[in-house]
Amino acid sequence: MSKKNLSGKIELSKEAREDMILEIKTYFLKEKDEDLGDLAAGLILDFFLEKLAPHAYNQGVYDSYKYMSERTEDLLGILK
């Protein structure tokens, strides 16, 4: 599980971080035939979390807001 702290940085649980590092290592081995160590995979993960994940997070917040706004608008339709 991940969360965004007050500084805006996305934080991962230890288990989620380990799972993601394993996914990165597996991807590089399968797709690039490159055997990454934990440190290299961790640095790649840190880059993605710092530079790219906030954009995906913000899009998710926006999509949730849009969805909830539409549902709220639907709710007004039941007024008598």
C-alpha positions, 0 to 999 in steps of 0.5 A: 500500500502507498500513501502520500505524506504531508511533504507530497512524497509517496511512501510505500510499506516495506512489503510493497517496496520489496514487491516493486523492487522484485517486479523491476528486477524481473522486468529487466531480466525478462525484457532487457536480459539485464540482471539488476541488483536490489540497489539498482532496482531500488534507485529506479523505483525511487526515480519513478516514485519521485518523478512519475508517480505524483502525476499518476496519483494526481490523476487518480485524485482528479478521476475520483473527484470527477466520479464523485461529482457525477454521482452527487449530481445524479443524487440531485435527480431524486429530488421531489 
